[in-house]
Amino acid sequence: MGRQLVPLTLDNLGDLPDRCRACVFWELDPVSAASAERAGHTALEKEAWISAVLLEWGSCGRIIYVDRIPVGYALYAPPAYVPRSSTFPTSPVSPDAVQLMTAWIVPGFQNQGIGRALVQGVAKDLLSRGFRAIEAFGDARWKEPACLLPAEYLQAVGFEVVRPHPAFPRMRLSLKSTLSWRADVELALDRLLGAAQPITALRPS
């Protein structure tokens, strides 16, 4: 079973699940998101957001494939590109961190190390670009797939709570502390991704 982890681009944006392809929960502020939903323009707004972030900042996501079938993805960006993040009671995201916005694994491919591979892929990209941490708003009351990641999942892949909240704790994965196990990340990626081709991180223009 071959695995491949690649950067999210406009060319493979269509490989995201339909429910995520047209979701602008994080990409727009609540008023703009509601307006886009009423107009039926959410897919266009999503594409415009991806395009703008790619041009101004660089790679903002990873998609993982199994035997060329997309089975999961992760989306991330600095908080300045994520309007919704400022509305959370545990905001703001720390200035030295990039926000892990959301991630998704296709049912049937869970509990196979794919989630951890996604997080490691994001960490590897951000380490190479000089960032110190990843932060995310966890959902402490998670019951079903949604735009927020369950706090329990974030803890399972190494995040720690930096600002507690009964519903939306802000959680952090320090990349500085991962420097000592960077070689282990490389080995884990090699084992998890098999014959994956090298990742070329996009750079800010």
C-alpha positions, 0 to 999 in steps of 0.5 A: 500500500503506497502512501504519498504526502504532497502540498495542497495546490489549486491543481489538487484542491478538487481532491478534498472531500466535497464538504471541505472543498466548499467550506470557508469556516476558517477562511472568512469572517462569520459575516462574509462566510454567511454571505458567501453561503447565501450566494452559493459562492463558498467554493469560489471563495475557498479557491480564492483563499488558497490562491492568495495564501499560496502567492503571499505566504506559500504552502498551506496544506498537505494531502495524503494519498494511498495508492493514488486515492486521497484519504486525508488532508491538513490545512494550516496558515499564519493567524493573519490569514485565518479571520475566524481564529480571532473570534475564539475565546482562547485567541489569539494564536501566538505570534511565533506559531502557525495555526493548524486549521483543520484536518480530515481522514476518510473513514476506513483509513483512520487508526492507521497512522495517517493522522500522525503522518499528516501532522509530521508532514506539516511540522517538517514543512514549518521547521524548514521555513523557520517557524517555532510552533503549531497551534490549534483550537481544539474541540473539547466536546467533539462528537462528529467530524466538523471544522474543529479538531477534537482536543483529544486527537490533538493531544494524541499527536503531541499538542499541549494545552496552553490556554484552557477552556471548557469547549475550545482550548488553545493547544500548541505543538512546539517545533523547537522541542522536535529538533532533537527527534527530527531524524526520527520524524524522517524515519517515521515519514519514510516508513509511513509514506513508503515510496513517497516522492520528495516534497518541495515546499513552496516559498513566499513570493 
